[in-house]
Amino acid sequence: MDTAKPLVGLLGAGVVVFLVGALVSLVATTLLGPYGTVAGAVVLLVVGSLVVAIGVGARGSAWLDNPGYW
């Protein structure tokens, strides 16, 4: 019996539960707090920076082929 598939599924379910809990906590404590507008702006800035960094990093994989990097 292949035990990896149920473990991977369980891990995936755990990640989903963790993400939902983190989002609920973010909304309930940070965005609905007294500094909700500023907190929302910071969250958008962080998410936007992350998306830009992923986009820049995904543009090319030439650095992976550079043996001097490794």
C-alpha positions as CSV (number, residue, x, y, z in Angstrom):
1,M,0.0,0.0,0.0
2,D,1.3,3.4,-0.9
3,T,1.3,5.5,2.2
4,A,2.6,8.7,0.6
5,K,-0.7,9.7,-1.0
6,P,-2.7,9.8,2.2
7,L,0.1,11.7,3.9
8,V,0.4,14.2,1.1
9,G,-3.4,14.7,1.2
10,L,-3.3,15.2,4.9
11,L,-0.5,17.7,4.6
12,G,-2.5,19.6,2.0
13,A,-5.6,19.7,4.1
14,G,-3.4,20.9,7.0
15,V,-2.0,23.7,4.9
16,V,-5.5,24.8,3.8
17,V,-6.7,24.8,7.4
18,F,-3.7,26.8,8.4
19,L,-4.2,29.4,5.6
20,V,-7.9,29.8,6.4
21,G,-7.1,30.3,10.1
22,A,-4.4,32.9,9.2
23,L,-6.8,34.8,7.0
24,V,-9.5,34.8,9.6
25,S,-7.0,36.0,12.2
26,L,-5.7,38.7,9.8
27,V,-9.2,40.0,9.2
28,A,-10.5,39.7,12.7
29,T,-7.6,41.2,14.6
30,T,-5.7,43.4,12.2
31,L,-8.0,44.7,9.5
32,L,-10.9,45.3,11.7
33,G,-8.8,46.9,14.5
34,P,-8.4,50.6,15.2
35,Y,-5.7,51.0,12.5
36,G,-7.5,48.9,9.8
37,T,-6.8,51.3,6.9
38,V,-3.1,51.5,7.6
39,A,-2.9,47.8,8.2
40,G,-4.7,47.1,5.0
41,A,-2.3,49.3,3.1
42,V,0.7,47.5,4.6
43,V,-0.8,44.1,3.7
44,L,-1.4,45.3,0.1
45,L,2.2,46.6,0.0
46,V,3.6,43.3,1.2
47,V,1.5,41.2,-1.1
48,G,2.3,43.5,-4.1
49,S,6.0,43.4,-3.3
50,L,5.8,39.6,-3.1
51,V,4.0,39.4,-6.5
52,V,6.6,41.7,-8.1
53,A,9.5,39.7,-6.7
54,I,8.0,36.4,-7.9
55,G,7.4,38.0,-11.4
56,V,11.0,39.3,-11.6
57,G,12.4,36.0,-10.4
58,A,10.3,34.0,-12.8
59,R,11.4,36.0,-15.8
60,G,14.4,34.0,-16.5
61,S,16.3,31.0,-15.2
62,A,19.7,32.0,-16.5
63,W,21.0,32.3,-12.9
64,L,20.2,28.6,-12.5
65,D,22.5,27.7,-15.4
66,N,25.3,29.8,-14.0
67,P,27.8,27.4,-12.4
68,G,29.5,30.2,-10.6
69,Y,26.4,30.9,-8.7
70,W,26.4,27.5,-7.1
